[in-house]
């Protein structure tokens, strides 16, 4: 009995995560909201009846658990360094010359340029494919443990698949942010509720990640973009 129930729970979890990606990342949903909610409710009911075999990384955990008393401090295995910025063409040319000297080259370099997402740096730690820790950059050496808040983000996988799940430890770094349309919808809702609107997406993102109640975080349109 328990094996068939566990098999059903695993199937539901995989389907929910697949539909999360289709909806939130690929923007290509295959089922209606009602059908999606039915999958979630079935999994929640099975987990309620059989807590002894419930997966701590179940997609049902994205709704947020009980409020935290505070954030623990974690030490980064590899320091999270910040990126330098400049508004001066001269400083940019000096940087390139320094780069050429360090590489021992004189020929022109090719560059891959990408837009910088203005959000909050975060790191995700996976062990054998399971998401076990999420943290802020902090001072680069130590950051806050915001695992429970990051679990509420739909595009943060709670369990990896394929080759990525075979590593003993895999750390993914990226930027937590709010897209413009999500930020505008959030402010519109706050105004309807008689609350003060947020100033900008980045400040709203930073403030949301500092909340001790994951249930509130789950209601905010946070996204995660991995870069390394």
N, C-alpha and C positions, 0 to 999 in steps of 0.2 A: 504493500500500500504506500509506504513512505517513499519508495523509489519512483513509483508512478507520479506521485504528487510532486516530488522534487524535479522530475523530468518536465512536468507541466510548468512548474515555476520557472525553470531555466528557459523553456521555450517562450513563455510570456515575457520574461525579462529581455531576451534577445529581440523579440518582435517590437517591444516598446522602445528599446534603444535604436532599432533600425528606423522606426517611424519618427523618433526624435530627430535623427540625422536628416531624414528626408524633408521634414518640416522646417527645422531651424537652420540647417546648414545648406542643403541642396535646394530649398524652396520648391520642392516637388512632392507634396503630400499625396499618398495613395489612398488614405481612408479619411472618413469624416471625423470631426471632433468627438462626436457621440460614440463612434466605433473605437476610437483611441481611448476614451474615458472608460469604456467597458473593459478593455484589456487591463487598464490600470486597476480598476476596482476588483477584477477577478484575482489579480496578483496580490493586492492588499488583503483580500479576504483569506487567501491561502496562507499568507504570511501570518495573519492573525491567528489562524487555526493551528499552524505548525511553526511557531517561532523558533523551535530547535533546529530547523533546517533552512531558516530564512537567510538569505545572502546579505551581509552588511553593506554590500555595494549594489543592492537592488535599486533599480530606477525609481522605486517608490520613495527612496530616501531623498530625492530631489526636492520634495515639498518642504523640507526643513524640519529639524527636530526641536527639542526644547531649548529655550534660551541658555546661553553660556554665561558663566560667571566672569570670564575674562579670557584673553588669548594667551596661550603658552608661547614662550620664545623658543625658536628652533635655530640650530646652527646649520648653515648651508654647507653641504659636502664640498661644493665648489663655489667660491664667492660669486655673487651676482653683481657684476660690474656695470656701471652706468655708461651711457653713450655721450661723448662730447658733442656739443653743437657749436655752430658758428654762423654769423651773418656777414662775414667778411671774405670776399674772394681771395684776398691776400693770405689769410689764415688757411684757407682751403688749399692754396698752392703750396704753402709751407708744409702742410700735412702730407701732400703727395710727394714732395721732395724727401721728407723724412721716411716715408714708406719705401721709396725707391732705394734709399741708402740702406735701410734695414734688409731689403730683399737682395741687395747687391745688383740692381738692374739699372739700365739707362734707357731702355726702350719704353715706349708708351704702354701704359696698362689699360686693360679693358675693365669697366666697372659695371656691376649690376646694381641698379638703383631701385629702391622700393619705397613706397609711402610709409611714413611712420605713423602708427596708430597712437593717438594721444590718450593713453589710459594709465593703468597701474600695472607694473611688472609683477609677475607671479610665477611660481614654479610648482610643477605637479610631479610627485614621486610615485612611481608604480613599482610594485614588487611582484614578480611573476604574473604581470598583467593586471593586478588589482590596484586601484587607486588607494593609496594609504596616507598620503600627506600632501597638503597644499599650503604654500606659505607666501608671504609678501617678500619683496626685496629687502625691506628694512634698511639697515646701514650697509648692506652688501655682504656682511659676514653673518648677520643674524636677522631673522625676520619673525613675523607673527604667524602662528599656526591658524590658518583660516580654512582648514579642511572642510568643515561643515558648511561654510558659506559657499565654497567653490563647488561642493556637491550639488548645489541647486542650479548650476549653469547647465543648460541642456546640451551645449556642445563641448562639455568636458566629459570624456568617456569615463565611466566608473570601472569599466573592465575592458582591457585591450584585447585584440584578436590577432591571429596569425603570428608571424615571427616576433612582433613586438611583445607578445605575451610570454615569450620564452626567456627573456632576460631576467636575471635575478633582480636587478635594479635598473630602472629606466627613468631618467628625469627629463621632463619636457618644460621648456620655458617659453613664456609668451606674455601677452598683454591682455588684461581684463579691461573691457571698455563698454561703452554704450553707443550704439548706432544712432544717428540723428533722429530717425523716425521713431525709434523706441523711446528716446529721451523726450521728444515732443509729446508722445502719447502719455508718458509718465507725468509730465507737467500738466497736461490737459486734465488728467484724472485728479491730480492734487488740487487744481483750481476748482474743479467741481465739488471737491470735498472741503473747500474753504481753507486749504493749506497753502503755505508759501511755496511758489515754484522754485526749483533748483536753478542755480546760476548758469551752469554749463555741464556738459556730459562728463568731463574728467573729474570735476569736484564731486559730482553726484556718484560716480563710480567709486572714488576713494572713500567717501562717506558711507556708502552702502557696505563696502567690504569691512568697515570697522564696526558695523552693527553686531550686537551680541545675540540677536534673535534671527536664526536662519530662516524662519518662516516669513519674516519681512523681506529678507534678501531674495527669497524665492519669487516675490511679487515684483521685483525690479528687473528691467530688461537687460541684464548683463550678458555679455558675450566674451568668449576667450579666443584669441588668435595666437596660435603657436608659431614660433619663429626659430626655435632651436631645441 
